[in-house]
């Protein structure tokens, strides 16, 4: 059971988590294996810690330290409501110690005027460490036998700081050694998501959105019956509720569909989440911690029954289109290899690729190294960039069997200037690249075309905020 930042935003939210976990244990029966709980940092905390790191990099030591101290006071206020007596005293001491280390770190970084990826990982890990300590104590206070486990002792990663990859064999060995005995004793293990450590014990993070990934990794290692992602919406929706006012709930979809939607902007699920689940064929369920009675969305290997429709639409905004044209013979031998080697060299992922006789167009949403990429590409090609673009991705297993869906999607966008159009080899999605300014119009037309008059999947959509994996 993974709970995002909005699900542990404050004392009231954490009290709901306690009730959900207690209810799941009661429903499963006393003899059932207890769940493992993975939590994000409190909503907004990681963003604040990153901001403190930037202040330290600018040399503003006092301002950075003050910001961290404010976070400490927020956590102390939350835990004072959720724990009492010796439990509260011990928890407060541990949280104070964690944040004292962060304050010392930002002051040291301010002297250096430099924040390395390794230092940033050590700094932002404090959010998950504190929230998981608090949730474990709150569960114990609420009568649920719970044990806090430092996620860094379980999740083993490589040393690619701020975006580490798990070492599954090592992680599974540690999970089996540490978590299985706790479950055997009927205890709920509580871990922070997003954080891990190298084999040598150096703190790492899985990158933004990594708490979902952490939960899936642990679930896969333990052979869980189900991986539950608890967030602040009822499940996977037919469109982004910040763009479409009344999207519909998708009750069920396939791993492949979920992966496409997550990669192309569905914020409710991190793109990497389902990879460990796919490997072990473990169902993933998305649930609303504010409305736990709602069934949510179930993601499995099998697609939902064909009904002549798409499954959902996602959008990724603030995208840049890069046009690359060979300056030598048309699409000369080795041109594509050299082109993609540049993106590999700068560790920048490409979302959409289209080719013609004379050029290749790609889209990227990570522009941190765009200047260097363009400079390298210009050694053998003419290059131009177009910012302020977006990708809309229409996803559905039915695209593989119903050729009319593609035509309906394109027809719905008549009059909307389309920069690129692509359909993946799997034929599960259609991607449209267009101006960011046209996203609302295009999404509205597509949603009306495929979901506007249908009453399947209708759900009441609660107030939506970006979940912790985006905010924190």
C-alpha positions as CSV (number, residue, x, y, z in Angstrom):
1,X,0.0,0.0,0.0
2,X,1.6,3.2,-1.2
3,X,0.3,6.6,0.0
4,X,1.2,9.7,-1.9
5,X,2.0,13.2,-0.5
6,X,-1.5,14.5,-0.5
7,X,-2.6,11.3,1.3
8,X,-0.2,12.2,4.1
9,X,-0.3,15.9,3.8
10,X,-1.3,16.6,7.5
11,X,-2.5,15.0,10.7
12,X,-6.1,14.6,9.3
13,X,-4.8,12.9,6.1
14,X,-2.5,10.6,8.1
15,X,-5.4,9.7,10.4
16,X,-7.3,8.6,7.2
17,X,-4.3,6.4,6.2
18,X,-4.4,4.8,9.7
19,X,-8.1,4.0,9.2
20,X,-7.6,2.6,5.7
21,X,-4.7,0.3,6.8
22,X,-6.6,-0.8,9.9
23,X,-9.7,-1.5,7.8
24,X,-7.8,-3.5,5.3
25,X,-6.2,-5.6,8.0
26,X,-9.7,-6.2,9.6
27,X,-11.3,-7.1,6.2
28,X,-8.5,-9.5,5.4
29,X,-8.8,-11.4,8.7
30,X,-6.3,-11.8,11.6
31,X,-4.5,-14.7,9.9
32,X,-3.8,-12.7,6.7
33,X,-0.4,-11.3,5.8
34,X,-0.3,-7.7,6.8
35,X,0.4,-5.1,4.2
36,X,3.7,-3.2,3.7
37,X,3.1,0.5,3.7
38,X,5.2,2.9,1.6
39,X,4.7,6.7,2.0
40,X,5.8,9.8,0.2
41,X,7.0,13.0,2.0
42,X,4.3,15.3,3.3
43,X,2.8,17.3,0.4
44,X,5.2,20.0,-0.9
45,X,8.1,19.0,1.4
46,X,10.5,17.8,-1.2
47,X,9.9,21.0,-3.3
48,X,10.8,23.0,-0.2
49,X,13.9,20.9,0.4
50,X,15.0,21.4,-3.2
51,X,14.4,25.1,-2.8
52,X,16.6,25.2,0.3
53,X,19.3,23.4,-1.6
54,X,19.1,26.1,-4.3
55,X,19.4,28.8,-1.6
56,X,22.4,27.1,-0.2
57,X,24.0,27.0,-3.7
58,X,23.5,30.7,-3.8
59,X,25.3,31.1,-0.5
60,X,22.1,32.1,1.4
61,X,22.9,29.8,4.4
62,X,20.6,31.5,7.0
63,X,17.6,31.6,4.6
64,X,18.1,27.9,3.6
65,X,18.4,26.9,7.3
66,X,15.3,28.9,8.2
67,X,13.3,27.1,5.5
68,X,14.4,23.7,6.8
69,X,13.5,24.8,10.3
70,X,10.0,25.7,9.2
71,X,9.7,22.2,7.8
72,X,10.8,20.7,11.0
73,X,8.1,22.7,12.9
74,X,5.5,21.5,10.5
75,X,6.4,17.9,11.1
76,X,6.6,18.4,14.9
77,X,3.1,19.9,14.8
78,X,1.7,16.9,12.8
79,X,3.3,14.3,15.1
80,X,2.1,16.0,18.2
81,X,-1.5,15.3,17.1
82,X,-0.8,11.7,16.1
83,X,1.4,10.3,18.9
84,X,1.5,10.7,22.6
85,X,3.6,9.9,25.6
86,X,7.0,8.2,25.2
87,X,6.2,7.4,21.5
88,X,5.8,11.1,20.8
89,X,8.9,12.0,22.7
90,X,11.1,9.4,20.9
91,X,9.6,10.3,17.5
92,X,10.1,14.0,18.0
93,X,13.8,13.4,18.9
94,X,14.4,11.3,15.8
95,X,12.7,13.9,13.5
96,X,14.7,16.7,15.1
97,X,17.9,14.7,14.6
98,X,17.1,14.1,10.9
99,X,16.4,17.8,10.2
100,X,19.4,19.0,12.3
101,X,21.5,17.0,9.8
102,X,19.8,18.7,6.9
103,X,20.4,22.1,8.4
104,X,24.1,21.3,8.9
105,X,24.3,20.1,5.4
106,X,22.7,23.2,3.8
107,X,25.1,25.4,5.8
108,X,28.1,23.4,4.6
109,X,26.8,23.6,1.0
110,X,26.4,27.4,1.3
111,X,30.0,27.7,2.0
112,X,30.9,25.7,-1.1
113,X,28.3,27.4,-3.3
114,X,27.7,24.0,-4.8
115,X,25.1,21.3,-4.5
116,X,26.2,18.0,-6.1
117,X,23.6,15.3,-7.0
118,X,24.9,13.2,-4.1
119,X,24.4,16.1,-1.7
120,X,20.9,16.8,-3.1
121,X,19.9,13.2,-2.5
122,X,21.0,13.3,1.1
123,X,19.1,16.5,1.6
124,X,15.8,15.6,0.1
125,X,15.7,12.1,1.7
126,X,14.7,13.9,4.9
127,X,11.1,14.3,3.7
128,X,10.4,10.5,3.3
129,X,12.4,9.6,6.4
130,X,10.3,12.0,8.5
131,X,6.9,11.1,7.0
132,X,7.5,7.3,7.3
133,X,8.5,7.7,10.9
134,X,5.3,9.7,11.6
135,X,3.0,7.3,9.8
136,X,4.5,4.3,11.6
137,X,4.0,6.0,15.0
138,X,0.5,7.0,14.0
139,X,-0.4,3.4,13.1
140,X,1.0,2.1,16.3
141,X,-0.9,4.8,18.2
142,X,-4.1,3.7,16.4
143,X,-3.7,0.1,17.5
144,X,-2.0,-1.3,14.3
145,X,1.2,-3.1,15.1
146,X,3.6,-1.2,12.9
147,X,7.4,-0.9,12.6
148,X,9.4,1.8,10.9
149,X,12.0,0.5,8.5
150,X,14.6,2.8,7.0
151,X,14.0,2.3,3.2
152,X,17.7,2.8,2.6
153,X,18.4,-0.5,4.3
154,X,16.1,-2.3,1.8
155,X,16.2,-0.6,-1.6
156,X,19.6,-1.0,-3.1
157,X,20.5,1.1,-6.1
158,X,23.3,2.1,-8.4
159,X,25.1,5.4,-7.8
160,X,23.3,7.5,-10.4
161,X,22.2,10.2,-7.9
162,X,18.8,11.9,-8.3
163,X,17.8,9.2,-10.7
164,X,19.1,5.9,-9.4
165,X,18.1,2.5,-10.8
166,X,17.3,-0.3,-8.4
167,X,19.5,-3.4,-8.1
168,X,16.7,-5.9,-7.9
169,X,18.6,-9.0,-6.8
170,X,20.2,-7.1,-3.8
171,X,16.9,-5.3,-3.0
172,X,14.9,-8.5,-3.1
173,X,17.4,-10.3,-0.8
174,X,17.2,-7.5,1.7
175,X,13.4,-7.3,1.5
176,X,13.1,-11.0,2.1
177,X,15.5,-10.9,5.0
178,X,14.0,-7.8,6.7
179,X,10.3,-7.5,5.8
180,X,9.2,-11.1,5.6
181,X,9.9,-11.8,9.3
182,X,8.0,-8.6,10.3
183,X,5.0,-9.8,8.3
184,X,5.3,-13.2,9.8
185,X,4.9,-11.6,13.2
186,X,1.8,-9.7,12.0
187,X,3.6,-6.3,11.9
188,X,3.1,-3.6,9.3
189,X,6.4,-2.4,7.9
190,X,6.4,1.3,7.0
191,X,9.0,2.6,4.6
192,X,9.6,6.0,2.9
193,X,9.3,5.9,-0.9
194,X,11.6,7.5,-3.4
195,X,14.8,6.9,-1.4
196,X,17.4,4.1,-1.4
197,X,21.1,3.6,-1.0
198,X,24.1,2.2,-2.9
199,X,25.7,-1.0,-1.9
200,X,28.1,1.1,0.2
201,X,25.2,2.8,2.0
202,X,25.3,6.2,0.3
203,X,21.8,7.7,0.1
204,X,20.2,7.9,-3.3
205,X,16.8,8.8,-4.8
206,X,14.9,7.2,-7.6
207,X,13.9,10.6,-9.1
208,X,10.7,12.6,-9.0
209,X,7.7,10.3,-8.7
210,X,9.9,7.5,-7.3
211,X,7.6,6.6,-4.4
212,X,5.3,4.7,-6.7
213,X,8.3,2.9,-8.1
214,X,9.6,2.1,-4.6
215,X,6.3,0.5,-3.7
216,X,6.2,-1.6,-6.9
217,X,9.8,-2.8,-6.4
218,X,9.0,-3.9,-2.8
219,X,5.8,-5.5,-3.9
220,X,7.5,-7.4,-6.7
221,X,10.3,-8.6,-4.3
222,X,7.7,-9.9,-1.8
223,X,5.4,-11.4,-4.4
224,X,2.5,-9.2,-3.2
225,X,-1.0,-10.1,-4.2
226,X,-1.7,-6.5,-5.2
227,X,0.2,-3.2,-5.4
228,X,-2.1,-0.4,-4.3
229,X,-1.3,3.3,-5.2
230,X,-3.4,5.5,-2.9
231,X,-3.7,9.1,-4.2
232,X,-6.2,11.9,-4.3
233,X,-8.4,10.9,-7.2
234,X,-10.7,7.9,-7.7
235,X,-8.3,6.2,-10.2
236,X,-7.1,6.6,-13.7
237,X,-9.3,9.0,-15.5
238,X,-10.1,9.4,-19.2
239,X,-8.3,12.7,-19.2
240,X,-6.4,15.2,-17.0
241,X,-9.0,16.8,-14.7
242,X,-7.0,20.0,-14.8
243,X,-7.8,20.2,-18.5
244,X,-11.1,18.4,-18.9
245,X,-13.7,19.4,-16.3
246,X,-15.6,16.1,-16.0
247,X,-13.4,13.1,-17.0
248,X,-14.6,9.6,-16.4
249,X,-13.1,6.9,-14.3
250,X,-11.5,4.0,-16.2
251,X,-12.3,0.9,-14.1
252,X,-9.8,-1.4,-15.7
253,X,-6.9,-1.2,-18.2
254,X,-3.9,-3.2,-19.3
255,X,-0.3,-2.8,-18.1
256,X,0.6,-1.6,-21.6
257,X,-2.2,1.1,-21.7
258,X,-1.2,2.3,-18.2
259,X,2.4,2.5,-19.2
260,X,1.6,4.7,-22.2
261,X,-0.7,7.0,-20.2
262,X,1.8,7.4,-17.4
263,X,4.7,8.1,-19.8
264,X,2.7,10.7,-21.7
265,X,1.5,12.7,-18.7
266,X,-1.1,10.9,-16.5
267,X,0.1,12.2,-13.2
268,X,-1.7,9.7,-11.1
269,X,0.9,7.0,-11.9
270,X,4.6,7.2,-12.3
271,X,5.8,5.8,-15.6
272,X,8.2,3.3,-14.0
273,X,5.7,2.0,-11.5
274,X,4.3,-0.9,-13.4
275,X,7.6,-2.3,-14.6
276,X,8.2,-4.5,-11.6
277,X,4.5,-5.4,-11.5
278,X,4.6,-6.5,-15.2
279,X,7.7,-8.7,-14.5
280,X,5.8,-10.5,-11.7
281,X,2.3,-10.1,-13.2
282,X,1.1,-8.4,-10.0
283,X,-2.1,-6.3,-10.3
284,X,-1.8,-2.6,-9.6
285,X,-4.8,-0.8,-8.2
286,X,-5.2,3.0,-8.0
287,X,-7.4,4.2,-5.1
288,X,-8.5,7.5,-3.5
289,X,-7.5,7.9,0.1
290,X,-10.2,10.5,0.5
291,X,-12.9,8.1,-0.8
292,X,-11.6,4.6,0.1
293,X,-15.0,3.1,-0.6
294,X,-14.6,3.7,-4.4
295,X,-13.3,0.7,-6.3
296,X,-10.7,2.6,-8.2
297,X,-8.8,1.4,-11.3
298,X,-7.4,-2.1,-11.6
299,X,-4.4,-2.5,-13.9
300,X,-3.7,-6.1,-15.1
301,X,-1.9,-7.9,-17.9
302,X,-5.2,-8.4,-19.8
303,X,-6.9,-5.5,-21.6
304,X,-10.5,-4.5,-20.7
305,X,-13.2,-5.8,-23.0
306,X,-13.4,-4.2,-26.4
307,X,-16.2,-1.6,-26.6
308,X,-15.3,0.3,-29.7
309,X,-13.7,3.1,-27.7
310,X,-10.3,4.5,-26.6
311,X,-9.3,3.9,-23.0
312,X,-8.0,7.4,-22.1
313,X,-6.2,10.5,-23.3
314,X,-3.1,12.0,-21.7
315,X,-1.1,15.1,-22.4
316,X,2.5,16.2,-21.8
317,X,3.1,19.9,-21.8
318,X,6.1,22.2,-22.1
319,X,7.7,20.0,-24.8
320,X,10.3,21.1,-27.4
321,X,10.4,19.9,-30.9
322,X,13.9,19.5,-32.5
323,X,14.1,19.2,-36.3
324,X,17.4,17.6,-37.5
325,X,18.3,17.6,-41.2
326,X,21.4,15.9,-42.6
327,X,23.8,18.3,-44.2
328,X,25.3,15.6,-46.4
329,X,23.5,13.1,-48.6
330,X,19.8,12.4,-47.7
331,X,19.6,10.2,-44.6
332,X,23.2,9.0,-45.1
333,X,24.3,5.7,-43.7
334,X,25.0,6.1,-39.9
335,X,23.0,9.4,-39.6
336,X,20.4,8.0,-37.3
337,X,23.0,6.3,-35.1
338,X,25.0,9.5,-34.7
339,X,21.9,11.4,-34.0
340,X,20.6,9.3,-31.2
341,X,24.1,8.8,-29.8
342,X,24.0,12.6,-29.0
343,X,20.8,12.2,-26.9
344,X,22.3,9.1,-25.2
345,X,25.5,11.0,-24.4
346,X,23.5,13.7,-22.6
347,X,21.1,11.3,-21.0
348,X,18.1,13.0,-22.5
349,X,15.0,10.9,-23.3
350,X,13.1,11.4,-26.6
351,X,9.4,11.0,-26.5
352,X,8.2,11.1,-30.1
353,X,10.2,10.4,-33.3
354,X,9.0,11.1,-36.9
355,X,11.1,10.8,-40.0
356,X,10.9,12.0,-43.6
357,X,13.2,11.7,-46.6
358,X,15.2,14.7,-45.5
359,X,14.8,15.1,-41.8
360,X,14.1,13.6,-38.4
361,X,11.9,15.4,-35.8
362,X,12.0,14.4,-32.1
363,X,10.4,15.8,-29.0
364,X,12.0,16.2,-25.6
365,X,10.5,17.5,-22.3
366,X,13.9,17.7,-20.5
367,X,15.7,20.8,-21.9
368,X,18.4,21.1,-19.2
369,X,21.0,20.0,-21.7
370,X,19.3,21.2,-24.9
371,X,22.0,23.8,-25.8
372,X,24.7,21.1,-25.6
373,X,22.6,18.6,-27.6
374,X,22.0,21.2,-30.4
375,X,25.7,22.1,-30.5
376,X,26.7,18.5,-30.9
377,X,24.0,17.8,-33.5
378,X,25.2,20.8,-35.5
379,X,28.5,19.1,-36.2
380,X,26.7,16.9,-38.8
381,X,23.2,18.4,-39.3
382,X,21.1,21.5,-39.6
383,X,19.1,21.9,-36.4
384,X,16.1,24.0,-35.3
385,X,14.1,24.0,-32.1
386,X,10.5,24.9,-31.5
387,X,9.6,25.3,-27.8
388,X,6.1,25.7,-26.1
389,X,4.8,22.6,-27.7
390,X,2.8,19.7,-26.2
391,X,2.0,16.0,-26.8
392,X,-1.5,14.5,-26.7
393,X,-1.6,10.7,-26.6
394,X,-4.8,8.8,-27.2
395,X,-4.4,5.3,-25.8
396,X,-6.4,2.1,-26.2
397,X,-5.9,-1.6,-26.9
398,X,-8.8,-1.2,-29.4
399,X,-6.6,0.8,-31.7
400,X,-5.1,-2.6,-32.6
401,X,-8.3,-4.0,-33.9
402,X,-10.5,-1.0,-34.9
403,X,-9.1,1.0,-37.7
404,X,-11.9,3.6,-37.5
405,X,-10.6,4.9,-34.2
406,X,-7.6,6.6,-35.8
407,X,-9.8,8.3,-38.3
408,X,-12.2,9.5,-35.6
409,X,-9.3,11.0,-33.6
410,X,-7.8,12.8,-36.5
411,X,-11.2,14.1,-37.6
412,X,-11.9,15.4,-34.1
413,X,-8.8,17.7,-34.5
414,X,-9.8,19.2,-37.9
415,X,-8.7,22.9,-37.7
416,X,-6.2,22.3,-34.9
417,X,-2.6,22.8,-36.3
418,X,-0.8,19.5,-35.8
419,X,3.0,19.6,-35.9
420,X,3.6,15.8,-35.8
421,X,1.4,12.7,-35.8
422,X,2.7,9.3,-34.9
423,X,1.4,5.8,-34.2
424,X,3.6,3.4,-32.3
425,X,4.4,0.0,-33.6
426,X,2.3,-1.6,-30.9
427,X,-0.7,0.4,-32.3
428,X,-1.9,1.1,-28.8
429,X,-1.6,4.8,-29.1
430,X,-1.7,7.8,-31.4
431,X,0.4,10.8,-30.5
432,X,-0.2,14.3,-31.7
433,X,2.4,17.1,-31.3
434,X,0.9,20.6,-31.3
435,X,1.2,24.0,-29.8
436,X,0.8,24.1,-26.1
437,X,-1.7,26.9,-26.5
438,X,-4.0,24.5,-28.4
439,X,-4.0,21.7,-25.8
440,X,-7.3,22.5,-24.1
441,X,-9.2,22.8,-27.4
442,X,-7.7,19.5,-28.7
443,X,-8.2,17.6,-25.5
444,X,-11.8,18.8,-25.3
445,X,-12.6,17.7,-28.8
446,X,-11.0,14.3,-28.4
447,X,-12.7,13.7,-25.1
448,X,-16.1,14.7,-26.5
449,X,-15.5,12.5,-29.5
450,X,-14.8,9.3,-27.4
451,X,-16.3,9.9,-24.0
452,X,-18.6,12.9,-24.2
453,X,-21.9,11.1,-24.6
454,X,-21.0,7.9,-22.7
455,X,-22.0,7.1,-19.2
456,X,-19.6,4.2,-18.7
457,X,-16.9,4.9,-16.1
458,X,-18.8,8.0,-14.8
459,X,-17.6,9.1,-11.4
460,X,-17.7,12.0,-9.1
461,X,-14.3,13.7,-9.4
462,X,-13.1,15.1,-6.1
463,X,-11.0,18.3,-5.9
464,X,-7.7,17.4,-7.5
465,X,-4.2,18.5,-6.6
466,X,-1.0,17.1,-8.0
467,X,0.1,14.2,-5.9
468,X,3.2,14.1,-3.9
469,X,5.2,12.4,-6.6
470,X,4.8,15.6,-8.6
471,X,4.9,18.1,-5.8
472,X,7.3,16.4,-3.4
